Amino acid sequence: MIKGANIPTGNHTKVKSGMRSIEKIKRRTKEMEQKAVIGIKSPDVVNHPPHYTQGGIECIEAIESALTPEERRGYYKGNIIKYIWRERNKNGDQDLQKAEWYLKRLLEEWIDPKEFLI
């Protein structure tokens, strides 16, 4: 037990980790608010993450051009599963948006556009 608190020692790490996460969210929120005030636009980390672009070419474009249609289908499905799988433990809603992005990409390539409702 931690002295003065009824928290078992094994949970102390989880509490500290949770507090760090809360502080990190507060810092990010403050940074985003400051950027909004001075007109700095945040990068679109779901649709066009800047760290995946080099020389004007996005990584996804290079990957797609290197794969066959069937390989691309598997690539999209794998990423959909990955982002849904980790959503509760990593980036939350952002991961769900990324899964949706890959699902739309998959549907655009494999479904007749007349049937495409998303």
URRA-V937131 format. One record per residue. N is the residue number from 1. RES is the residue in one letter. SS is DSSP state (H for helix, E for strand, L for the rest). PSI is psi as a letter, one per 30 degrees, with the letter a starting at -180 (999 if undefined). BURIAL is + if it has 24 or more other ideal C-beta (glycine too) atoms within 12 Angstrom, else -. Layout:
n: <N | N>
res: <RES | RES>
ss: <SS | SS>
psi: <PSI | PSI>
burial: <BURIAL | BURIAL>
This chain:
n: <1 | 2 | 3 | 4 | 5 | 6 | 7 | 8 | 9 | 10 | 11 | 12 | 13 | 14 | 15 | 16 | 17 | 18 | 19 | 20 | 21 | 22 | 23 | 24 | 25 | 26 | 27 | 28 | 29 | 30 | 31 | 32 | 33 | 34 | 35 | 36 | 37 | 38 | 39 | 40 | 41 | 42 | 43 | 44 | 45 | 46 | 47 | 48 | 49 | 50 | 51 | 52 | 53 | 54 | 55 | 56 | 57 | 58 | 59 | 60 | 61 | 62 | 63 | 64 | 65 | 66 | 67 | 68 | 69 | 70 | 71 | 72 | 73 | 74 | 75 | 76 | 77 | 78 | 79 | 80 | 81 | 82 | 83 | 84 | 85 | 86 | 87 | 88 | 89 | 90 | 91 | 92 | 93 | 94 | 95 | 96 | 97 | 98 | 99 | 100 | 101 | 102 | 103 | 104 | 105 | 106 | 107 | 108 | 109 | 110 | 111 | 112 | 113 | 114 | 115 | 116 | 117 | 118>
res: <M | I | K | G | A | N | I | P | T | G | N | H | T | K | V | K | S | G | M | R | S | I | E | K | I | K | R | R | T | K | E | M | E | Q | K | A | V | I | G | I | K | S | P | D | V | V | N | H | P | P | H | Y | T | Q | G | G | I | E | C | I | E | A | I | E | S | A | L | T | P | E | E | R | R | G | Y | Y | K | G | N | I | I | K | Y | I | W | R | E | R | N | K | N | G | D | Q | D | L | Q | K | A | E | W | Y | L | K | R | L | L | E | E | W | I | D | P | K | E | F | L | I>
ss: <L | L | L | L | L | L | L | L | H | H | H | H | H | H | H | H | H | H | H | H | H | H | H | H | H | H | H | H | H | H | H | H | H | H | H | H | H | H | L | L | L | L | L | L | L | L | L | L | L | H | H | H | E | E | L | L | E | E | H | H | H | H | H | H | H | H | L | L | H | H | H | H | H | H | H | H | H | H | H | H | H | H | H | H | H | H | L | L | L | L | L | L | H | H | H | H | H | H | H | H | H | H | H | H | H | H | H | H | H | H | L | L | H | H | H | L | L | L>
psi: <k | k | k | f | k | h | k | k | e | f | f | e | e | e | e | e | e | e | e | e | e | e | e | e | e | e | e | e | e | e | e | e | e | e | e | e | e | g | g | k | k | k | l | j | f | e | e | i | k | f | f | g | k | k | h | g | k | k | e | e | e | e | e | e | f | f | l | l | e | e | e | e | e | e | e | e | e | e | e | e | e | e | e | e | e | f | e | f | f | d | g | b | e | e | e | e | e | e | e | e | e | e | e | e | e | e | e | e | e | f | k | k | f | f | f | j | f | 999>
burial: <- | - | - | - | - | - | - | - | - | - | - | - | - | - | - | - | - | - | - | - | - | - | - | - | - | - | - | - | - | - | - | - | - | - | - | - | - | - | - | - | - | - | - | - | - | - | - | - | - | - | - | - | - | - | - | - | - | - | - | + | - | - | - | - | - | - | - | - | - | - | - | + | - | - | + | + | - | - | + | + | - | - | + | + | - | - | - | - | - | - | - | - | - | - | + | - | - | + | + | - | + | + | + | - | + | + | - | - | - | - | - | - | - | - | - | - | - | ->
